[in-house]
Amino acid sequence: MLLVVFLLMFSFCKKVDVPKDTPGCIKDKIKQIQKDEVRNPPAKVYKCVYEGQTVFYFPSYCCDIPGVLYDTNCNLICQPDGGLTGDGDGTCTDFFDERTNVELIWEDDR
């Protein structure tokens, strides 16, 4: 009986399927997205290198909502796109031209 309860408890846990070296705070942001309504287009997270550091880009997903760029400690670096003008907050206008090693690390498959 105890085994059944234990298995049921863990069957309701959502696993975030991302590379092992993904920072915990980025995994937490993904888990939060999974609790929200499904986005259209689906939510995605990209890992890349920008200005010599590993960063995580969460693209804009609707209307005037900006995309966000975080460092490995989940500090907001900038909003490279989206928002009212479509150009983000204007502080990292070279992000799309200068980023390298772009890798999709998660996509919402709900």
C-alpha positions in Angstrom: 0.0 0.0 0.0 2.8 2.4 0.9 4.5 1.7 -2.4 1.3 2.5 -4.3 1.0 5.9 -2.5 4.7 6.6 -3.2 4.3 5.8 -6.9 1.2 7.9 -7.2 2.9 10.9 -5.6 5.7 10.8 -8.1 3.5 10.2 -11.1 2.1 13.7 -10.6 5.5 15.4 -10.6 6.3 17.1 -13.9 9.9 16.5 -15.0 11.5 19.3 -16.9 13.4 17.6 -19.7 16.4 19.9 -20.2 20.2 19.3 -20.4 21.7 18.4 -17.0 23.9 21.5 -16.9 20.8 23.8 -17.1 20.8 26.1 -14.0 18.1 25.3 -11.4 16.6 28.8 -11.7 16.1 28.3 -15.4 14.4 24.9 -14.7 12.2 26.7 -12.2 11.1 29.3 -14.8 10.3 26.4 -17.2 8.2 24.7 -14.5 6.3 27.9 -13.9 5.5 28.1 -17.7 4.2 24.5 -17.5 1.8 25.7 -14.8 0.5 28.5 -16.9 -1.9 28.2 -19.9 -0.5 26.7 -23.0 1.1 29.4 -25.2 0.6 29.7 -28.9 3.2 29.5 -30.3 4.6 27.0 -27.8 7.0 28.3 -25.2 10.6 27.7 -25.9 14.0 28.2 -24.2 17.3 28.6 -26.0 20.8 28.4 -24.6 23.4 30.4 -26.4 26.6 32.5 -25.9 26.3 36.3 -25.9 29.0 38.7 -25.0 31.2 35.8 -23.8 28.7 34.3 -21.4 26.2 31.5 -21.5 22.6 33.0 -21.6 19.1 31.7 -21.8 16.6 33.3 -24.2 12.8 32.9 -23.6 11.2 34.3 -26.9 8.3 36.6 -27.0 5.1 34.6 -27.2 2.3 37.1 -27.6 1.3 40.5 -28.6 3.3 43.1 -26.6 5.0 40.7 -24.3 8.8 41.0 -24.7 11.2 38.1 -25.0 13.7 37.9 -22.1 17.4 37.0 -21.8 18.8 35.7 -18.5 22.3 34.9 -17.4 23.1 31.6 -15.6 22.0 33.1 -12.3 18.6 34.1 -13.7 19.5 37.8 -13.6 17.6 39.6 -16.4 20.1 40.9 -19.0 17.7 42.5 -21.4 14.5 42.1 -23.5 15.9 41.7 -27.0 12.5 41.6 -28.8 8.8 42.1 -28.5 7.1 44.7 -26.4 5.2 47.7 -27.8 7.7 48.5 -30.5 8.7 44.9 -31.2 12.3 45.8 -30.5 12.4 44.9 -26.8 13.9 47.3 -24.3 16.6 48.5 -26.7 19.5 47.5 -24.4 20.8 44.5 -26.4 19.9 45.4 -30.0 22.8 43.2 -31.3 21.7 40.0 -29.5 20.3 38.3 -32.6 23.4 39.2 -34.7 26.0 38.5 -32.1 24.7 35.3 -30.3 26.5 32.0 -31.1 26.1 28.3 -30.2 22.3 28.7 -30.2 20.6 25.5 -28.9 17.0 24.8 -28.3 17.0 23.2 -24.8 13.2 23.1 -24.1 9.9 23.4 -26.0 6.5 23.1 -24.4 4.9 19.9 -26.0 1.5 20.2 -24.3 
